[in-house]
Amino acid sequence: MKDKWIAFFLCLFLGVLGIHKFYEEKVLLGVVYLFTGGLCGIGWLIDLIVLFFKPRHYMP
C-alpha cells in the first residue's frame, strides 16, 4: 500500500524527474518522466490531479 500524500508531495516537488513514479514502483515510467521532463509538464500536471483524488492508501 502506498500513501497518497507522500506520492502527492513527491509529485509536486520532484514530479518532472519522475520520483513519484519510482515511489509507486513504476520504474519504466519513472525513467520516461526523467528523460522527458514529466512528459513536457503535461504528464506531471495530470498525475498531480489524479493523485489528489486517490484514496489515502492505494495500490499502485
C-alpha positions in Angstrom: 0.0 0.0 0.0 1.2 3.5 -0.9 0.4 6.7 0.9 -1.4 9.3 -1.2 0.2 12.3 0.5 3.8 11.0 0.1 3.2 10.4 -3.6 1.4 13.8 -4.0 4.2 15.8 -2.5 6.9 13.8 -4.3 5.0 14.6 -7.5 4.5 18.3 -6.5 8.2 19.0 -5.9 10.0 16.3 -7.9 7.4 15.3 -10.4 9.2 16.4 -13.5 12.0 14.0 -12.5 9.5 11.1 -12.1 10.4 10.5 -8.5 6.7 9.8 -7.6 6.7 7.0 -10.3 9.7 5.4 -8.7 7.8 5.6 -5.3 4.9 3.8 -6.9 7.3 1.1 -8.2 6.6 2.1 -11.9 10.3 2.2 -12.8 10.0 2.3 -16.6 7.5 5.2 -16.4 9.8 6.9 -13.9 12.7 6.7 -16.4 10.5 8.1 -19.2 9.5 11.1 -16.9 13.2 11.6 -16.0 14.2 11.9 -19.7 11.2 13.9 -20.9 10.8 16.3 -18.0 7.5 14.8 -16.8 6.3 14.4 -20.4 6.9 18.1 -21.0 5.0 19.0 -17.9 1.6 17.7 -19.1 2.0 14.2 -17.5 3.2 15.8 -14.3 0.1 18.0 -14.1 -2.2 15.1 -14.8 -0.5 12.9 -12.2 -0.8 15.7 -9.6 -4.6 15.9 -10.2 -5.1 12.2 -10.2 -3.0 11.7 -7.0 -5.1 14.4 -5.2 -8.3 12.4 -5.8 -6.9 8.9 -4.9 -7.9 7.4 -1.5 -5.5 7.8 1.4 -3.9 4.4 0.9 -3.9 2.8 -2.5 -2.3 0.0 -4.5 -0.2 1.3 -7.4 
